[in-house]
Amino acid sequence: KHHTRKIHHYHYCIIIIRQEQSTMVILTKLSPLLLLWHTTLASKVVASSQPDFSVIRSLQPKRIIPNNKNLNNNNSNNNNNDNSNSNNNDNTNKRKLDQDDNPESYDDLIITLNCDIQFLSCLTHPQCSSCFAQMESEDIDWSFVAPDTPCTTVVNVLAEKSNICTGLTQNTDEMDMFCNTFDKCVIYDDIGDDDDDVGDDDGWDDEDGGEFLDCDKLESCEFEGFKSQYIGDGICHEFIRGCYNHAICGYDGGDCCKDTCQNKTEYAGCGSDGYSCRDPQSELCMTQKCQDTKNDSGSSTDDGKNKPTPKEQANCTSDETVYRLLQFDTFGDGWDYSMTMNVTKQGRSNNDDTNMIYQGKLHQGSEGVEYICLSNQPSCYDVKLHGGSWGNDISWQIKTMAKGSGEVASGGAPMECNFPIAGGNCENTCLGRPNIDSKKDPQYQAYHELSDCIDKKCVIQQSICSDDHSCIPCMTDVPPAYCIANTNYTALVFCTQCNCVNGFEESDRIEFCSAKSRGKAKEDDDKKNSDSKDGDGSDGTGNKDKATACDSEQRKLGLEALSLYSECSNIEDTSMMTLFEFDSDHFGLLDSFESCASEYLQNPLKNSAMACMKILEDAINNPAGTVNHDTTQNIPTEAIKVMANDLLHNGHDFCDCSSRATEKCPACQDFIRFKTLLYESLDACNALDEIDCGAWQEYYLPCKANIEDTYGQVNFNDNKQCDFVMKSRCGNVGPFPSFRRLDCGTEISEAAWNFYLDYSSKCLKMAPTPKVQPAPTPKVPVPVPAP
């Protein structure tokens, strides 16, 4: 039975699977969103003469998690008038299956909806979408919480402390939808966990689908699903399937290296989706092969045999000895931007520069080592280290080069101390703990100074910490040492560092927060480029998705992009299912429309712009076209319909909106499918920009002639003539041409353009554009046919 998106009844489905001698019965709770998938699954399993799990694997991209595991809880939720109690029981557990309690075969049946797909479902639920919008409006950071934080706790905090999202507590369906979306898009992982668990769980099914694509064996830049418009468009297409960033395709036309990329359209600038430079001709090439080639002229091919010794690195003189300066950071992100450690020798002179032994910091990571030169004669040294912020503890030690040696000096921040070397005449006051009250350090940002911001932007994490007896003592200017082991505390610190600490440059803040959250996108990219299996840093195939997991900042940006896109498109109404099933290489008649526009641009004398416009119109009614595709190629027909309709009837606004959404949407795993749709939107917008003026030139003369034949003369003050143009296709000339922008005044005949301005001002009630906007790319002049 078909259900519209406004019906929220659940259906219970019994799936019986036979494999070898065992039979498994699974009872699942289905929403209308998942009903179609399960119906398709059941029909194909039943149709199989010997049902097995390969049938299921061939149908599902990855894992769908049922809303609940317990039927009794489900029934109580549906039938109990007091929904609050059952809903709380349902949501207090983290919405992830306990793998220890479920057989491996059950896991094979389950796929996971990505954050983008789940959020599209949320957009169709007013209270769910409103809650996310309210959090954004109030600048509340919800994207990172401690593991096992119940969603219901988050909702209660928002309602009680910030007076938002109150509608969720009154509606079980809305609460379920919000919590499903929240659990899909929030980051639960512990800060500092090195196991990113990135894997391949990005929504693509590379294990069973698609042919192996060996880029090294291609003879030309052509492969299944190849889009020529991607080459040299300013966007590095590193993470999608294909061989774009490979030598055979000129490394995406230079788009993937900062020094070779050129902006060619207004829709996306160079670096908008980052760089992944593999081109050996670029000075910025980051592959191992490039690095080895650059080092061939030097001595770096000796596997480190000629690496300078610590003493040579420190540049010690004959009367000095090299020591280790060990630096540590509890959160693994390096020392704060405001912190600089100064080590100076006492009594050398009054010139600080002359006295300076070391000046620097731990720039990244959780620990590092520097080598410093200290005197062989009795001497004293001063250490000064100011700045920092609450919750981000740092420490340092000075040791000899001998393994297992004790500390010569140690400390934290803020701190001013001195220590002796070789029997120097001074007391060692560098004894581990900071010796300056953080409240008296003007460069240090203490908890009490940040509390107002924390109460507002980190209200979720702060409230959860306040309800944890072991976390409460940590919310002071000098937290106890054990606090670093409390996950509610570390979540609060993360939120504080990313939202409340002052002085960050925006780029530094983004990198700082990205490094702390699960994705560690920058580090993952570097690792993939250096660890890939072939010589140029590529994996040699076009099948492996290279997108990293999304960090907390990217998830927030991705949801903002989805919300923005939904405002100018009805994509969320019709395309939720196709978002996680479609083949990104095939967009039906939209591909045909783009090819037509490209051919027209190359030779407008032999091709017709109106023929391309007709393909766009056909895509609304027959999105797949007549091309035969096998069962593994799921064309997103509903998405094609929506995009074609928006392009044909509201091209200017739709393309502007798509451009803004593309700039905001990150190229990471949770938003790969949405990003692919955005790329397709921009491709179609570029195609429209190539033909819009030419199409109007072709449309103008026969339309004008038909009006004159029917009404005697053109007079758009007559509403009948306006209706004749729009509703009767101007005597079946064809679809009314859409415009990417109204910039045709210098590209087509004056008579043709004046005809449009007259029509738009009187029939569309649009004022003429004050001045001609420059097109992003030069266009071939459109030939003017003879009357």
N, C-alpha and C positions, 0 to 999 in steps of 0.2 A: 504494500500500500504506500502510495506516495505521500510524503508529509512536507508541508512548507516549513520554512525556517521559523515561523511564528508558533508552531506547535512544539511543545517541549515534553510530550509524553515519552516514557521510556518503554522499551520492549525487551523482553527476556528471551534469549535465544539459546537453545541447547545444541551444541556442536559435538557430534560423536566422531571420533577419529580412530580408525583401526590401523595399527602398525605391527606387523609380525603377528604375535599371538596375544597382544594386549589391546584392550579397548579403554579409551579415556573419554569421560563425559565432562564437558566444561559448560558451566552456566554463567553467562555473561550478561551484564546490564548494558543495553545499547541506547544511545541517543539517536535522534534522526540523522545527525551528521555521520554516524558510523554505520547506519543501517544499510546503506547502499553497498558499502564495502563488504559487509558480512553476507549480504544476499548474494553478491557476485561470488564470493568465496564458497558459500554453501553449494551453489549451483554447479560450480566447476569441480568441487570435491565429489559431489554425488555423481556427476557425469563421468568421473574417472572410474575405469574398471577395477583398478587397484589403488584406492585412495592412500596416499602417503604424504609425508610432510613436504616433499619437494613441490607438490602442487601448491601448497600454501606459501612456501618460500617464493615461488615464481610470481605470486600475486601481490605480495606485500613488500613495500619499499623497506621498512624496518619494523618498528614496534608500535602497536597501539596498546595503551594501558587502559584496561577497563576502569570505570570510575570507582568501583568498589569490588571487594573480594567476597563479601559476606551477603548472601541473599537476604537473610533475616534483617540485617541493617537496612538494606534497600527497601524492603517492604515496610519497615517501621518508618522510614523517612517519607514514604509515599502516603501511608495511611494514618500516621499519627498526627492529630491536629496540632499538637505542640511540637512544631518542627524544630524549635531551637535546640532541644536536648539531643534529638537524634542527629541533627546536623552537626552539633559539636562533637558527638562521638565519631561521626564520620570523618571529620576534618582534623581531629587532634592527632591522628597519625599522619606521618609524612606520606604524600601521595606517590610512593614508589613501591613496587612489588618487592617483598622480601624473597630474594632468590633462594635462600635456604629452605623456605617453606613450599617451594613450587618446583615440580620436575622440570628438567631441561626442555622436554618436549613442549611443555606449556609455554615456556619462554619463546619458543619458535613461532608460536601463534600470535605474538604480541608485537606491535610496532609502536614507535613513539612519534607523536606529532611534534614538529618543531615549534619553536616559540612563535614564529610568524604566522603559521597556520592556526595555532590555538588562539592567537590574538585576533585574527580575522573572525573567528567564531565569537569572541568577546564583543567585537564591534556591533554584532547584531543583537546584543543584550544591553539595553540602555543603562541599567545600574552598573553592570560590569565596566562598560566603556567609560561611564561617567566617573567611576572611582579612579581609574588610571589617569583620566584627564585632571581630576581634582588634585591628585598627588603631584602631577607635573606643575599645575598652577601654583600649588603651595610650596613647590621646590622641596618636596620630601623625597629623600633617597630610600627607595624600597628595594633596590636591586641586589643588595647583599645582606643576608641575615645568617645567624648561626645555624648549624645543622639541626634538623629535627624541629625547627620552629613551626608550630602549627599555624596554618593560614588563618584560622578563626581568631587566634591571638592577635595577629596583625590587623585584622578587620576591627576587632574590639578596640585596639589602641587608636586606630584612625578615627573611629567614631567618638570615643570618650575624650581623647586628648586634643584632636585637631578638628573635631566636629565635621568630618567629611565621611563619605561612603556609608552613611547611615541607612540608605535604602537596601543595602545588601543584607542586613540583619533581619529584614522583614520579608525576604523572598528567598526560598530555598534554592530555586533554579538559578537565580542570579548569583547567589553565594557559591553554588557549585561551579558555575562558569568562571567566576572571578578566581576561585581557589585553584581550579584546573589551570587557568592562565598564569596565575601568580607562580604556582609550583613549576610551571614549564619555563618561565622566563627569569625567575630569581636565581641567584647563585648561592648554593648552600655550602659549598666546600670550605674547608678550613683554610684560613690564611696561612701561606707558607707551605702548603702541601705541594710537594714537587711532582706528584702524580697527577698530571693534568687530565688524564682520562679522556683525551681527545679522540683517539681512535678514528673510526670511520663512521661513527654514528651521527651523520650529518644529513640524513634524510634521503640519501641516494643509495640505490641498490646496485653496487658495483660487483657484488659477489656472483650474481646469477644473470644479470642482464648485460646486453651490449657485447660487441665483438672487441677483441683486443686490438688496440690501435697503437701501432709502433711508429712513432713519428720519424724515427731515423730511416725507415724504409720508404717513406713517401717520396715521390719524384717531383711533386709540385704541392703547393699550398692548397690542397683540396682534400676534403675528407667528409664523412657523413655529418650533416648538420652544419657545414662550414658557412660562415657569414662573412662575405668579403668586406662589408661595412665596418666590421670590428677592427680591421687592420688599419692602424694609423689614425684611430678616432680619438686618441688622447686618454683612453682607459686601458690599463694593463689587465688583459683577460687571462690572468694566471690561474684563477681558482676554478674556472669552468672546464668542462671536458673539451678536448680538442688540442691542436698543436699550434695554437696562436703564438705562444712565447717559446718558439723553437726556431732554429736556423732556417728551416724550410719556409717559414712565414716571416722571415726577417725580424724575428723577435718582436712580433706583434706590431710591425711597422715602426719600431722604436719607442712604442708606448711604455715599455716596462723599465726603461732607464731614464733617470732624471735628466741626463745630459743629451739624450737623443729624442725625447718626447716633444711633440709640438701640438699646441692646442689648435684644433681644426674646426671645432663646433662650439656653440655656446652651451651645450647641454652638460658637458662634463669636462673639467679641466685636467691637465696632467697631474698625476698623483692623487686624484680624487679617491681611488681605491688602492693607493699605495703603489710602490714599485717592487719589482722582483727582477733585478737586472741580471740577465744571463748572457748578454751580448759580449763576446770577448773583445770587440772593437771599442767598447765603452770603457772609460776610465773608472767607472763605478761598478763594473762587473763583480758580482759577489760569489760566484761559484768557486769551488775548490780548484777546478781546472784553471780558471782565470788567475787565482792567487798563485798557483804553482808556476804558471807561465811568467807572471810578473817577477817571481823570485828566482827564476832560472839564471838571470844575469848576476845574482848575488850568491850568497852562501847558505840560503835557507833550505837547500835540498839535502842537507846533511842530517836531517831528522833531529835537529837540535843539538848536534854534537859540539857546534861552535857557539852555543848560546852563552852570553856573558855571565860570569859568576856574579853572585850577589854583591861582592866587593867592587867588581867592575861596574855594576849597575849603580851602586851608590857613589862611585867615584871617590873612594876613600884615599887619603894620603898615607904616607908611611907611619905617621904618628897617630893614626886613627884605626879603630876597629869597627867592623860592620855589625850592626844589630838588627834584629827584626822588630818592626812596628806592626803589630797585629791589630786589625780593626774589625769590629763586629756590629751587626745591626739585627735587632730581634725580628724585624718584619721582612728582612731579605730584600729591601729596596734601596739600600744605600743610605747614607746620612742625609738629613734634611738640607734643603737648598741653603739655609742660613748658617750652617755650621762649617767652620774651618778650624783645623787644629794647627796650632803654632808651637813649635819646639825651638827654643833659643838657648844659647850658651851664655851663662853669666860671666860678666867681667871681661869679655873680649873687647868690647868698645861700647860707646853709647849709640852706635848706629844699629838699628834693628835689622836692617838688611844684611849687615855683616855678621851679626849674631845668629841669624836664622839658620837652623839646622834642617827644619822641615816645615812646610806649609802645605796643607792639603786636606783631603777627606776620603772616605770610602764612597766612591761615586755610584756603585751599584752592587747588588747582591747582598748576601748575609755576612760575608767575611772577606777579608783581603789582607795582603801583606805588602808592606813597603820596607825598603832597606835604607837605614840611616847610618851615618858615620859619627861615632862618639869618641872622645879623646882617650888616649892611653894614659894620660896624666890625670892626677886628681882634679876633678871638675864638677861643676853643678849646672843643672839645666832646668829651665822653666817651661812649664806646659800651660797653655791657655786654650780653653775650648768653651765657647759660648753658643747660645742659640739652641734650636731644637723646638720640639713641641710635645705636648702631653701624649703619653702612650707609646711613643716611638723611642724606646730605650736604645742607647748605643753604649759601647764600651771599647776599651783599647788596652793593649799590653805592650810593654817593651821587654824583649828577651834577647839573650845571646843566640848565636847560631847553633849552639849545641842542642841536640834533640833532648827533650824532657827537662830542659833547664827551667829554673824558677823565674819569677818576674823580677825585673829590675825596677819597674814602675808600672802602675796600672790605674785606670780610672774610668769615669763616665763623663756626663755633661749635665749641667754646666759645671765647670771646674777650673780652678787656678791652683797649681801646685808646683813643687820642685823636687828633684831627686839627685842624689850624688852618683858619681861614677869614679871608679878607681880610688876610693877613699876620699872623695871630695868632702870639703868641710861645710856640709849643710844637712839638714834633716830631710828625710824622705817623707813628704806629705802626699805623695801620689799612691794612695793605699786602697784603691778600688772603687769606693763609692764617691759620687759627686760631693764636693765640699762647699757648694754655693747653693743657697736657698733659691729655688727656681723663681720664686716670686720677686726676688731682687735682681734677676737677670732680665734687663729690658729686651733682650733678643729672644728670650724663651717665651713660648706661648703656653701658659698653664691652663689647667682644666677650668678654673673659675673664670678665666678670660674668654674661654670658648663656650661656656655653658649656655648662653643665650642662643647661639647658633645651633648648638647640639639639641636643645629643647625643640627647635623648630624643624630643622632639616633632618635630624637623626632621631626623630621622636619614636620611631619603631624600635630601633636598637636600644635607645636609652630607656624606654619603658620596660623592655624585656630584661635588660640588665638590672633595673630597679626591682624587678620581681624575683631576682635570683639572689638568695642570701649571700652566696659566696662572691657575687659580682658587685654588690653594693659598696663594700670597702674599697673597690678599685676606682670608684668615681671621685677621686680626690687628686690634689695636685701632685702627690707623691704616692703612686699606687704601690701596694706590696708586691714583692717579686713573684709570688705565685700567680698573679693575675694573668700573666702571659699564657697560662695554661687554660684559662677560662674562655670558652668559645664565644660566649655572649659579650665578654669584655673585648675580645679581639675584633668582633664584628662592629662594636661601637667605635673602637679606635679607627678601624678602616673607614667607616662613614665620616668620622671627624676629620681624618687626614685628607679625605677627598673633597670635603665640602666646607670645612670651617677654618682650616689653617690658612692664614693670610700670607701673601708674598709670593705665591706661586705664579710663574708665567703659565698661561693657559696650556701651552704645549707641554710644559713640564708636569702640570697637574694631570693631564690626560695620560701621559706616559707612566707617571707615578701610580695612578689608580689601575691602569691596565696591567702593570707588572704585579700588582698585589692580588688581583682577582684571577679567577680560574683560568681564563684563556691564555694569559701571558702572550698576547698576540705577536708582539715584536720578537720575543725570544723564540717562539715557535717557528716564525718565518725564517729566522737566521739558521735554526737547526735544520729545517727542511732543505734549505739551499745548500748546506754544507754536508748533509748526510745522505743526499739522494744518490742513487746507485750508479748513474752513468757519469761520464766525464764532464759534461757541461752543466751539471747541477740539476738536470731534469731527470724525471723518472723514466724517460724514454717512451712514455705512452701518453695518450690523451684521455685515458679512462679514469685516472685517479684524481679526485677532487683535492685541491691544495689549500682550501680555506681553513683557517684556524678556528678554534672554538671562540665564541664571543665572550669578551670580558664584560664587566658590569656596565661600563660606560657605553659600550657598543649596543648592549641590549636596550638600554634606555633610548639611545638614538634610533635604533631599529623600530621600536614601537612608535616613536614620534613620526618616523617616516611613514609607517603604515597608516597612522591616523591622518596624516596629511594627504596621502594618496586616496584614502577612502572619501575624503571631502570632495574630490573632483572626479571620482569614478565610483560606479556601483559594483566594483570588483568583488567586494566582500559578500554581496547578496547572492552571487551565483557561482562562484568559483572556488569555494573552500575545498571541495573534494579534489578538483583537478590540480590544486596547488601542490598536493603531495603525491600525485600520480603522474603528472604530465612528463612527456619527453621534451627536455629543454631544447633539443635540436630541431623540433618540428612545430611550427606555428601556422600550419595550414595556409589559408589564403593571405594571411599577413605576410608570410614569406614571399608569396607570389606578388603581392602589392609592392614590396620593397625591391624585388628583382625588376619589376616593370618600371619603377621610378629610376632605378639605376640605368637601365637600358635607354630610357627616355633622355636622361641627362647626357649620356654619351652620344646620342644621335637623335635630336629632337625632330629632324627632318623626316626620319623614317618611322618614328614611333609616336604614339598618341598619349598625351597626358590624361585625357578623358577616359581612355581605356583603363588606365591605372585607377582612376577614381571609381570606375565601374567595378573593378575588382574589390576595392574597399567596401563598396556597397554590398557586393555579393557575400563578403565575409560576415556580414551581420546575419544573413539568412542561411548560409551554407559555409560555416567557418572552416571545415576540413577540406573543402574543395573536392576535386575528383581524384586526387592522388591516393593511390593504394598504399596503405601502411600495414605492417604486420602487427600482431597483437601486443608486441612489446613496446610499441611506439604509441603512447597515449596522448593524442593531440588535445590540448586544453581548449576544447571548443567553446565552453562558456566564457572563458577569459578572452578568447579571440572575439567573440560577439561583442562583449562589453567594450573592449579597446577599439574595435572597428567603429562601433556606434559613437563613441566619444570623439574619435578622430574626425569622423564625417560630419558630425553635428556641433562639435564644440572644440575644434582642433586647437585654437589658440590657448584657451584656458587649460585644456587637458595637457598639452605639451609643456606649458609653463609649470604646472603642478608636478608633472612627472620629472621634470628637470630638478626641481627643488627636493623632491623625495629621493631622487638618486644621489644628490649631493649629501643628504643626511644619512641615508641607509648604509650601514657598514657592510663590507664584503667578508662576512664571517659565517660560520656554519649555520647558525639558527636562522639566518635570513637569506640563504643562498637562493631558495626558490623565489622569494619575493624580489631579490636583486635581479634574477633572471627575467622576471616579468617586467621590471623597470627597464632593463636593457632592451627588451623587445619593444617597450613603449617608446623609448628614445629612437630606436631604429626606425620605427614607423613614423615618428615625428620628423626625422631627417628626410625620410622618403616623401612625406607630405610637403616639406619645405622645397623639395626639388621639383615638384610638379604643380604646385598650387596656382602659380601665375600662368603657366602654360595651359593648364586646364581651363582657367577662366577665359583665356584668349580663344580657345577652341569652342567653348560654350557660348560665348557672347554672340557671334554672328548668327548661328541658327536660332538661338533663343530670340534675338531681336527680330529676326525675320518672321518667326511664328507669332510673336505678339502683334506685329504689324498686319499679318494675314488675318488674325482673329479680331483685332480691335481697331485696325486702321492706322493707329499710331501708338507710340510708346508714351504712356502717361501713368507713372507709378503713384500718382495721387488717387488713382482708381484702385480700390481694394481688390476688385476682381482681377486686375492684372497682377497684383502681388500674389494672390492665391494661385493664379495660373502658373507663375514661375515656380512657386514652392510646392504646391499640392499636385499640380499636373505635370511637373517636371519640365515646364516651359514647352509643352507640346511634345513630350517624350524625347527631349534632347539628351537627357541623362540625369544623373544625380546632381543636385546643386553643389558646385565645387566648394570644398572646405579650404580654409586658409590657415596656414601655420602662423602667419603674421600678415598684416596688411602693408606689404612692402613692394607691391607690383607696379607702382607708378612709373618707374624707370625701366621696367623689364618688358612691358607689353605696350601695345598701341595706346595712344591717348584716348581714342574713342572707346576702346574696350574698358579701360580703367574708369573713365567717366561714367560709363553705363553702370558699372558696379557701384560707384559712389552714389549715383542717383537712386539706384534700387535700395541700397542699404540705409540711406538717410530717410527714405519715405516708407519703405516696407518693413525694414528691420528696426527702424527708429534709432539708427546708429549715426552719430556724428562722424564726418570724415576724420581720418587720422590727421592731427595737426602737421606732422612732418613725416617724411619717409624714414623708416627705421632701416639701418643697414643690415643686409643679410649676412649670416655668419660665414658663408662660403660664396665665392663667385659663381654665378650661374651662366650657363650658355644662353645667349639671347634666343628668345622664342620667335620662330618665324611667323610672320603675319600673313595668313592666307588671303588670297585675292577675294574681294567681295563677289 
